[in-house]
Amino acid sequence: MAEEHAPEFQAAPGSDVFVSYASQDASVANAIVKALERRGVTCWIAPRDVQAGAQYAEAIVRAIGNAQAFVLVLSVNATASSHVGREVERAASKHRRILALRIDAAPLTPALEYFLSESQWVEAQSGNLEPAYTRLIEAIRAPAPLMSANAPPAIHGASGVGASSIRLKSHRARIVLVAGLGVLALAMTALWADRSGLTKHATTEHVAVANKVPPVVAAVPNKSIAVLPFVDMSEKHDQEYFSDGLSEELIDHLAHIQDLKVIARTSSFAFKGKNEDMRSIATKLGVANLLEGSVRKSAGTLRITAQLIRASDGVHLWSEIYDRKLTEIFKVQDEISTTVAKALSAALNMTPATGVPSASKQTTNVEAYNLLLQGNYFFDRGDKDDDFKAVTLYQQVLKVDPHYAIAWAQLARVYAWQGYAGELVSAEAEVKGRAAAEHALAIDPSLSVGFYARGNVSRLVAGDWVAATADYERAAAIDPQGEVGRSAYGNILILKAAMSGQLDDVIKWNQHSLEQNPLGTGFLFDLAWYQQSAGSLEQAARTCLRLLELNPDYATGPSLYAMTLLLLGKHAEALMAAQKESDVASRLMAQSSIYWAMGQRAESDRALRALEQRFADRNAYQIATAHANRGEADAAFAWLNRTNLQAKGMLQDLKIDSSFRKLRGDPRFDAFLRKVRLTE
């Protein structure tokens, strides 16, 4: 049921602990508070600390969020209290440390056993609570909690994959990691900030470290919001794919509100699993409002909580709890998305979102939908084995519902990526990918992601930039305000730059995209790349430094910085930067190029020989790059021709790539550009 809005008073400073108890244990709880505060530990306890005029439930929610730790008076009464259960669930969703003071031998309910599985317990001896108080204070003040011997075993089965643990592949590529590339509102499809285009770094964007703050470039607009990843509160903690999907659904829905700044998925998910203050998160993302929540699936039931929070003072503008049957998932998706959008529109005096399709229009089969979300989850993770898992899951979706158009489109996108990354032979990937995309569009001729997927096949595998541009234009026209449309538009600009050599528009687009994705390291990489290609070397170097400050381990980031320093003539600094590169092929290419410029031929030869021996079968472009930097035109053209057979998509940036500047006067260069259709 909906909670009433709290009066807009100034939030009290956070307490050390929030004390939760059943009403029957009030005397024990008050004694604990007295003992803790006598020892300098500030406490929040109801009803004592509920300010006059405040709504009771709202005050509790706020106090849990502001407290550093959560102390539970654990008893038979507490296990039977629904109020205590909700408070524990809230504390767990906010990642607060939970300390349980057990005052009797009460058996735990399954829900409490789950939430307390990783908590620290203190046993209180009957008639003498003083030793328990001492142990409790020690636990509160300890820098990190230790598991008590009396605690139940930890629950296993969590996926453990968050935004900061995405695995990276080492293919030379330039994937456009477009702002938020979230999911279609149709069915919360995969992360669009994906292997959707071409990149020189990695197959997925390695999310920026959330505790690094990018420079503030503008005042925070009141009409701005970030959707934080909803927390999986399911008993087995195995529904992360589902909670992520709901968060992405909301991002895409809110993106259709014309005057609203919505932070992209990549940046908002950088805070996944982190215990950070709401104001700090809002500051780093440059927004005034935050939407958070949790998802709990159990058997055939579903509970979703959502809270819309004004970050400046923590006031809850809206909150709701939805208890539904799992078979009603499509209805509740639409209900939550619409209700949140209306609440936000009313709070900020904006025009409600329009043109957002219903989730139920694609499939009514819950099994197919869940398989789709699982496929999206693995495709997003970016590992080679995960790509094959995604293919298997999408194929399972289509066995259950062969008319699920988005599943066909997603399958096409995986095939396109596999052909580009060398996981499938390019000819096979093109045939399979194009067939899957055509299936999607035959079922739904207005499916934006269907055109987007077909564009990826043309671009990544076939190297047909004109056909890719045409499909991206169709996708952008169908979904101009959504993430698919914005991603398609970005790809259009990139292909235009690749063929024309005019880089101003794509540079401006990356700069603008960083406003929606302030922690989007992929955009920083792309911006630095285009600045370097345009000859703005000092700007490119500064952008690289900002990227590496956010994420020092960003794959191919150090090598891009190294090559920029090489162009600036800073050889020693370039070599130091290259040595920090984690992507082996990129590191060897950079080292071979830098050593050659330094006159150290033997070291350059050694690096180039290792590059050719280890990566000839899948990274011909990197090898061609090294030869071009060494001024070895014949070898460079030989490896470019091999790239055209190996992975045509990797040739997209050849015309503007600074490493091939020495070849631009060679008649063979223009001839090769015509051959690979990189002329207007």
Residue, then its C-alpha position, 0 to 999 in steps of 0.5 A: m500500500a502507498e505510504e503518505h508523504a512526509p512533511e518537508f522538515q530538515a532531516a536530523p543528523g544520522s544516528d550511529v544505530f537504529v534500534s528495531y524491536a517488537s512492542q512487547d520488548a519495549s522495556v528491553a529496547n529502551a534499556i539497550v538505548k540507555a546503555l548505548e547512549r551512556r557509552g557515547v553511541t547515538c541511537w534512534i528509536a521509535p516512538r521517542d525520536v519521531q518528530a512532531g508532525a511526522q508520519y510514523a512510517e516515513a520517519i522510520v524509513r528515513a532513520i534507517g537510511n540515515a543510521q550507520a548500523f541497525v540493531l535488532v532486539l531479536s526475540v519470539n516477539a520480533t520474529a512474529s512482528s510484521h513491522v520488525g520484518r519490514e524494518v529488517e528488509r529495509a535495512a538490508s536493502k540499504h546495505r546497513r550493517i545488521l547487529a542482532l541482540r538475541i534475548d531468547a531462543a526464538p526460531l527464525t522465520p525463513a525471511l529473517e534467516y535470509f536477512l540475518s544470514e550475514s549479520q553479527w549476533v550477540e547473545a544476551q544472558s538472562g538477568n545480566l545484559e551488561p556483557a551483551y552491551t559491551r559486545l554490542i558496542e564493540a561490534i558497532r565500533a568495529p571497522a568490519p563485522l565478523m560472523s558470530a559463531n551463533a549466526p546461521p550459515a550464509i545463503h549461497g547462490a548469489s550471482g555476484v556479478g555487479a556493474s563493477s565486476i563486468r569481465l572484459k575481452s581483448h579484441r581490437a574494436r570500437i564499440v559505441l557504448v552509448a549513453g544508457l542504452g537501456v532496455l526497451a520498455l517493451a520487455m526490459t531487453a538487454l543492456w544497450a550500452d553493449r557491444s552495439g557498435l565498434t570500439k577500440h577498447a573492450t566488448t562492454e564498458h567497464v563502469a567508472v569507479a563510483n567513488k571518483v567524482p567527475p568534474v561538475v560542468a553545470a548546475v544540477p537541474n531540478k528536473s533530473i533523476a537517476v534510477l538506482p539498480f533495484v535490489d534483489m531481495s529474493e530468498k535465494h538471491d538469484q533474481e538479479y537479472f530480474s531486478d536489473g531488468l526492472s530498473e532498466e525498464l524504468i530508465d527507458h520509460l522515464a527517458h520519454i519525459q521530454d524535459l527530464k534529464v535521466i541518467a544512463r544505466t551505466s552510470s547509475f549502475a556504478f553504485k550497485g551493491k555500494n553503501e553510499d549516501m544518497r546525497s553523495i550519489a546524486t552529487k556524483l551523477g548530477v541529479a536532484n532526484l533518485l529512484e530506488g527500490s527492491v524486488r522479491k520473488s518467491a514461488g508465484t508471488l512478487r513484491i516490488t517496493a519503490q521510493l522516489i527521493r529528493a536528494s537534497d533533503g531525503v524527502h520521499l516524494w512518493s513510495e509504494i509497495y506492490d504485491r502481485k502474482l508473478t503471472e501479472i508481471f507485465k501488468v505490474q511493470d506497466e503499472i510501476s513505470t506509469t505510476v512513477a512517471k506520473a508521480l515524478s511529473a506531478a512533483l516536478n510539474m512536467t508533461p507525463a511520458t508519452g509513446v511508451p509501449s506496454a511490456s505485454k505487447q511482445t509476449t504474454n508468456v512469463e517463461a519466455y520473458n524470464l528466459l529473455l532476461q537471463g539471456n540479456y544478463f549473460f550477453d551484458r556480461g561480455d565474456k566469450d562463454d557468456d555469449f554462447k550462454a546468451v545464444t542458448l537462452y535466446q534459442q530457448v525463448l524462441k522454442v517457448d514463443p517463436h513469435y517473440a520479436i525482441a528475442w529474435a533481435q537479441l539473438a541477431r545482436v549476439y551473432a553480430w558481436q560474435g562475428y566481430a569478436g572472432e567467436l564465430v566465423s564472420a560468414e556464419a555470423e552474418v548469415k545467422g545474424r541477418a536471418a534472426a534480424e529478418h525474423a524479428l522485423a517480419i514479426d514486428p515491422s516497427l521494432s526499432v531494435g530489429f532495425y538496430a540489430r540488422g544495422n549491427v550485422s551490416r556494420l560489425v560483420a559485413g562492413d556495409w556502412v551504408a546499409a548499417t546507416a539506413d537501418y540505424e536511421r529507421a531505428a532512430a526514427i521509430d524510437p527518437q526519445g528512447e535509448v535504442g533511438r539515441s544509440a542508433y543516432g550516435n552510431i549514425l554520427i560515428l559512421k558519418a565521421a568514419m566515411s567523411g573524416q569530419l569529426d566535429d559532430v561526433i566529438k560534440w555528441n560524446q561531450h553531450s552524452l557525458e551529461q547523461n552518463p557522467l561516469g560513462t568511461g566508454f564515452l570518455f574513451d571515445l571522446a579521447w579517440y576522436q580528439q586524437s584523430a582530429g589532432s587535438l592531442e592536448q585535449a585528448a591527453r586530458t580526456c585520457l587522464r580523466l578516464l584513467e582517474l575514474n578507472p585505471d584498469y580500463a582496458t585499452g585506456p592506457s594504450l590510447y593515452a600512450m599513443t596520444l603521448l607518442l604523437l605529442g613526442k613524449h616518448a618516455e611518458a608514452l612507454m610508461a603508460a603503455q606498460k600499464e595496459s592490461d589488454v595484451a594485444s594493445r600493449l604490444m602494439a603500443q610498445s612496438s610503436i613507441y620503441w620504434a620511435m625511440g630508436q630501440r629497434a630490437e625491443s620494437d621487433r620483439a614486441l611486434r613478433a609477440l603480437e603477430q605470434r599471439f594475435a594473428d588469427r583475430n587481431a590483424y588490425q592491431i598488427a597492421t597498426a604497429h607496422a604503419n607506425r613503423g612506416e612499413a607500408d607493404a606489411a601494413f597493407a598486407w595485414l589490412n587485407r587480412t583484416n578485411l577477411q577476418a573482421k570487416g567491422m574493425l576497418q571502420d575507423l581506418k580513414i581517421d586513425s592517426s596511426f595510418r597517417k604515414l600511409r595516406g599519401d600512398p595510392r594504395f591507401d585510397a584504393f583500399l578505402r574504396k575497396v572497403r567502402l569508406t568513401e562518400 
